[in-house]
Amino acid sequence: MKAESGFKPYSLGIVVENKPRGSDIVLVTPIEELNIQPSGNIKEHSNNYSGNKRDLGDNSFKTEHSSKNYIRAKWVPYGESNRLSAPDVYANETIMIYKFANVDEYYWCDVMREPELRRLEDVMYAYSNIKSGTNAFDRNTSYWVRYNTRDKYIHLHTSNNDGEPFTYDLKIDTGTGIVSIKDNAGNSIELTSSSGNISLKCTNSINLEAGNSINLTAPTIKETCSAKTSTGSGVSVSMGSGVVSTQAVNGIVNNTPVVRNSGNVETAGSDRANPNLNAVP
């Protein structure tokens, strides 16, 4: 006959008090073992027992013992090996209690779906990024995601310990109203909902490409650069030295100190460039 495992379900349990944040330990009453409970808060009830016993020398001594209607149990990620944080169970939630043989130690995992009882949570899942060896992975050697309704954010992180050239962090901070994407090379994109701003920071170039058109509309458009080049439909504009060159037949150039004209090109405002004039100071 095949031997059975000593690790077995012990009882369904009712959580006595909200699990402390960051802890794996809960206080729970095993309702299948202690199915008759006094009214009121379970944690406030205890039974004290006293009596007399005799030792091997036939000497009498007093004994005292306190009994409670709940036990301490440690979380095990039963079927959820990638989950790093214990479920944030609250008072009166139902959990499953496990026990190994006759050892007076207890373990628990969540078993029921009770949305009317569950409240704010902090949940973290991690996936190892270590190729070999026996070292435990951590936040710097794993890909992980954290869902945190307590502190109001969702955070996705990738590590670069296995040869990846960069790390990436995507964070949706609902507490401050900021969504950001960052790498470890100094590049970032940030949306700030309160101010309506989108900020881009790149260490090299920002490239925009569209199959039809790119439209910019704003009361004020500011540009700061040492050189600017625009190319399209025969138009080439170079800025930075105070000179604008045009080769288009129907191009329009605004507010330039020097215009070199090679065709029917007009400047905005009251000034008009003569098509037969090569330079207008």
N, C-alpha and C positions, 0 to 999 in steps of 0.2 A: 504494500500500500504506500502510495506517495505521501510523504510528510507534508503537512500544510504549513504555510508561512506563519510565523508568530506575529507578524505585523498585520493587524486586522482592525476593521471599524469597531469602535467601542460603543458609541452612542451618538445620536443626534444631540446637538446642544444649542442652548439659547445664550447668546452673548449677554453678559451681566452689565458691562459698561462699555462706552466707546473705546475702541482700541487706541492707545496713545500713538501719536504721530511718530513714524520712524521705527516703531517697535514691531517685533514678530510675535509678541506674547499677548494673549487675551485671557480674560477671566470668563469662564463659561460654566453653565450648569448642565450636567448630562441628564436630559429629561427622560431618557429611557431607563436610567438607573435611579434617579430621584424624581419620580413622576408626581409626587405629592409635595407641594411647596406651600409654606405659609404665605399669607397675603403680605403685600408690601414689597419693598426693595430687597432683592435676594442678597445683595452684598451686605446689608445691614443685619442679616440673621446669622447667628452662630449658636452652637450648643456646647456647653462646658460640662465635662464629666470629671468626677473625682471618686477616689476609692482607696482601699487599703490592700497592699500585697505583702508577701513575705519573700525574703531573699533566701539564698541557699543555707544561710545560717539560722533560718527560722526567725529572722528579725522582721518586724512589721515596718512598713513604710507607706507613705501616702503617694497616690498617683493622681495626676491631673491631665486632662486632655481636652482640646478645643476642636470642635468639628464644624466645618462650613459646608454650605450647600453648593459650592462651586469649586472648580479646579483651575489651575494655570496650564495653558496649552501653548505649544510653540508651532508657528506656521510651517507647513511643508508645501512646496509648489506642486501639488499632486496633479500631474498631467500638464503643467505649465513651467517647464524647466527654464524657459527664457525670461520668465517674469522675475524681476529682482526685488520688487517691493510687495510686502504683504497687503492683501486687500484691506481697505479702510472700513472694516465692519463697525457697525454701530449697535448700541444696546437694543436687544430684542431680535436681532437678526439670527437666522438659523444657520449653523455650521455643522460639519461632520467632525467628530472626535475620533482619533485613532490611538491605538496603544500597542506596544510590543510585548507580547507574552504577559508575564506578571510584573514586569518592571513598572514602578510607580511614576511613569513619565507619560505625558500626553501630547498629542500633536493635533493640528486642525487644518482644515481647508474650507473654503466657501463651497456651498453645495446648492443653495437655493437662489432664485432670482427674486429679490424683494425690493423693487424700486421705491416702494412707499417708505422704506426704512433707510436705504442707502442715501448718504448726503455727500458733502465735498470729498474729493479723492485726490490722491497723488500716486500715479501709476507709472512704472518704468519697466520697459522691456529692453534687453540687450542681446546682441548676437556676436559671438566671438569672431575676432579678426586675427587670431593667432594660428599660424599654419601647423605648428608641431610643438612638441615639448610638453611639460607638465605645469607650467606657470598658469596661474588663474588669470583670466582676462578681467579688465576693469574698464573704466570709462575712456581711457586713452588707448585701449587695445580692442575696441569693439565698435560696432555700429549700434546706436541706441536711440530710442524715442521715449519721450516723457510726456504724459498727459496730466496736467496739473490744474484742476479746477479750484484748488485751495489758493494758489498764488497766481492763477489766471494766465496760463500760457501752455503752448505745445511746442516742444523742442525736438528737432531731429538732428543728429550728429553723426558724421562719418569720421573714422580715424585713418591715419596714414602709416601705421606701423608695419604693414605688409607690402610696402613698396609703392603705395599710392603716392602720386606727386603732391597732392594737396589734401587738406581736410575741408569739410563743408559743414556749415551750421545754418539750418532754416528754423527760425523762431517766430511763432505767432503769439505776440504778447497782447492778450486781450485786456490785461490790466491797465496798460498804458496806451493801447491802440496803435501799436507799431508792429509791422511785419518786416522782417529783415532776412536777407540771404548774404552770408559772408564766407570767404575762404581764408586760409592762413597766409595768403600772398598779398593782402591789403586791398582786395577788391570787394565791393559791397553794393547791394541795392536795398533801399529802405523806404517803406511807405509809412507816412505818419498821418493817420486819419484825422486827428484833431486840427492840424494846420492845412491839410490837403496837399502836402508836399510829397514828392517822390525824389529821392536823392540817389544818384549813381556815382560811385567812385571806382575808377579803374586805373591801374598802374600803366596801361599802355593805350589802347584805342577803344572807342565806342563806334560800332558800325551799324548803320541802319540801311535796310534794303527793302524796297517795296515793288510789287509788280505793276502798280498803277501810279500812286503818288504818295508823297509825304507832306502833310499839311501842318503848319505851325500857326496857331492863333492865340494871341495874347495881347493885352494892352501895352505891355513892355517886353521887348526881347533884348537881352543884354549879351554881348559877346566880348570875351577877352582872350586875345591870342596874339602870338607873334607872327603868324602867317595863316592865310586862309585861301583855299583853292576850291573853286566850283567848276565842274565840268559837266556839260550836257547840252545837246542840240547845237553844238558849235560855239558855246559860250565858255570862256575861261576867265575867271576873275581871281586875281592874286592880291591879297591885302596884307598889310603888315609894314610895308615901307612907304605907305601913302600913295601908291600908284595902283590904278585899276586899268587893266587892259581888256578890250572887248573886241571880239571878232564876229559877233552875231549881227545879222541884218536888222533884227527887230529887238535887240537887247535894250534894257533900260538900267541905267546906273544912277544911284542916289548918293548925294552928299560926298563926292570924291574931290580931293584937292587937285588932281590931275586926271584928264581924260585923254587917252590916245585913241583917236577915232579912225576907223577904217571903213565906215559905211554909214547908212542912215540910222544913226544911234542918237537918242535923245536923253538928256538928263532931266530929272524931275525938277519942278519949280519953274522960276522965270528964265533960267539960263538954258540956252539951246546950243548944242554942239554943231558946228558947221561941218557937213559931210566932207568938204574939201579941205578942212583944216586938220593937220596932224596932231596938234597939241593946243589945248586951251589952258592957260595958267590959272 
